[in-house]
Amino acid sequence: MLHSKGLLAGLLLLLAGCASLTPHPSPVDQVVGRGTLQGFRFSGRLAVQQPAGSDSGKIEWSSHGEQAHVELLSPLGSTVAELDRTPQQVHLVLSDHSEYVAPNAEQLTQSVLGYALPLEGLPWWVRGRAAPDEGAVRFVSGPDGHPELLAQGGWIVHYGAWRDVGGESLPTVLSMERDSLTIRLHIDQWVLERGKSER
């Protein structure tokens, strides 16, 4: 889990003590290159709610093609877990250096982290698109044309705010639900990585 229950009270006290400090400026979205999209990165905040309890922390995500690297951090920024996904397997390393490998990301994260993280669909859903290998999809669009809801692979994704990043409209607030699990994601920064422009 992203933080242990024993640390929660101490973290709340520490965060309360930091509330009077000058806040850091918000990160700025970036676009690297001018060609077709080769990959993307985002950083943000993650909150998990389920009957067994709730967790919160930060997330750093990097996707290139079918590969993804995910870093889960505590609310104060220390690394809790790192995941690397390829089409063949998912490799997970915890902060105590214990390692786990499995072909299925959701089963692995459920077993080790205590909740299922949809690594297969999320690279697409986080951009408001259907994942090509996750089966039938249902979209519900809002008045502005952006998806308000995406249902695929047993997950229901609700979208909140959107913003323009290099001419591409991307969500900044979304939640993913399946059964009694809810994962809320607030994206603070997008980085789009484009190839060189064709001449």
Beta strands, then each sheet from edge to edge (+ up, - down):
strand 1: 30-32
strand 2: 37-50
strand 3: 53-64
strand 4: 67-73
strand 5: 79-85
strand 6: 90-94
strand 7: 99-102
strand 8: 137-141
strand 9: 147-152
strand 10: 155-159
strand 11: 162-165
strand 12: 168-171
strand 13: 173-178
strand 14: 181-194
sheet 1: 1+ 14+ 2- 3+ 4- 5+ 6- 7+
sheet 2: 1+ 14+ 13- 10+ 9- 8+
sheet 3: 11+ 12-
end
